[in-house]
Amino acid sequence: MANIIGNGEVPQKQQKIDISQSKPMVCNECGYDVFISGTKFRKLSKIAAASPQDIIIPFDVLLCGNCGQIKDDMLPDEIKALEYKDKLEAEKKSNG
């Protein structure tokens, strides 16, 4: 995953960045280049968590400001794998 500049962390040393060497990030679906922040949630059962309550786990996502598609190439690999697994399980259920 790319290092995101300006995410609230104090940089260890100043990097000189030449923005002319950068390229825009765009939506994989529609090509729009403005994103809005969103939050997805996963729930871990109290049994799996060995806790008296279920645990809610939030994680940030970027949504295309035009079509709403999640910019999934910005997600951590672990989340991508879980999202893919959930999608396959949902397709199995809908196909009977």
Secondary structure as the mmCIF struct_conf table of DSSP 4:
data_model
#
loop_
_struct_conf.conf_type_id
_struct_conf.id
_struct_conf.beg_label_comp_id
_struct_conf.beg_label_asym_id
_struct_conf.beg_label_seq_id
_struct_conf.end_label_comp_id
_struct_conf.end_label_asym_id
_struct_conf.end_label_seq_id
HELX_LH_PP_P HELX_LH_PP_P1 ALA A 2 ILE A 4
TURN_TY1_P TURN_TY1_P1 ILE A 5 GLY A 6
BEND BEND1 ASN A 7 GLY A 8
HELX_LH_PP_P HELX_LH_PP_P2 GLU A 9 PRO A 11
BEND BEND2 GLN A 12 LYS A 13
HELX_RH_3T_P HELX_RH_3T_P1 ILE A 19 GLN A 21
TURN_TY1_P TURN_TY1_P2 ASN A 28 CYS A 30
STRN STRN1 PHE A 35 LEU A 44
HELX_RH_AL_P HELX_RH_AL_P1 LYS A 46 ALA A 49
TURN_TY1_P TURN_TY1_P3 ALA A 50 ALA A 50
BEND BEND3 SER A 51 GLN A 53
STRN STRN2 ILE A 55 CYS A 64
TURN_TY1_P TURN_TY1_P4 GLY A 65 CYS A 67
STRN STRN3 ILE A 70 ILE A 70
HELX_RH_3T_P HELX_RH_3T_P2 ASP A 72 MET A 74
BEND BEND4 LEU A 75 LEU A 75
HELX_RH_AL_P HELX_RH_AL_P2 ASP A 77 ASN A 95
#
